[in-house]
Amino acid sequence: MSDTGITLALAVVREINTEEDMLTGIHHYETMGSLEVVDIASIQGVVGRIWNRDRWAIVD
């Protein structure tokens, strides 16, 4: 039996449905969907969010 360990790096990702504001091009969402646990190595990009006009706006 080996005493060496394995390090796992996991992330929790939440699905959202966005709507684009045709005037500004900003994507907004009001509700979130299901959670999924993924290997962090599979993540290709991340986004942020800000509270804007009573809903969340996506910032990338």
N, C-alpha and C positions, 0 to 999 in steps of 0.2 A: 504494500500500500504506500502511495506517495503522499508526502506532507505538503506538496505544493498546491496552492489554490488557484481558482479561476476567477477573474474579475469580470463581472457583467455590468454593462452600462445600458440601462433601459430608460425609456422616456414614455410619458403618458401623453397621448395626442387626443384632442377632442375635435370631432367633426363639426363644421358649421356650414350653413347655407348663406351665401352672400347675395346682396342685391347691389348693382352698380348705379350710382347717381349719374345720370346721363350728362348733367351740366358740369360736374366737377371731376368725374371719373373715379371718385372715391367709392370703395366697396364697404358696405355696412352689413351688419347682422343684428338680429334681436334675440335669437335663441340659439342654444347650443345642442348638439346631438350626442351621440354615444362616445364613450371613451375606448381607446385602443392602446395597448402596451406594445411598443416596438423597440427593436434594437437601435440604439442611438446612432450606429454607423449607417443606418439606412436613411437618416434625415439629410435632405439636400439643401434645405433653407428654412429659416425661421421668420416669423412676422411678429409684430407687436400690435397693440390695440389701444385706442383712446376713446373716451366717452365723448360723443359728439351729437348734440341735438336729440337727446333721449334714446340713443342707441349706440352700439359699439362700431367704431370705424377701424378698418385694417390699415396698418402702417407697415410697408415693407421696404 
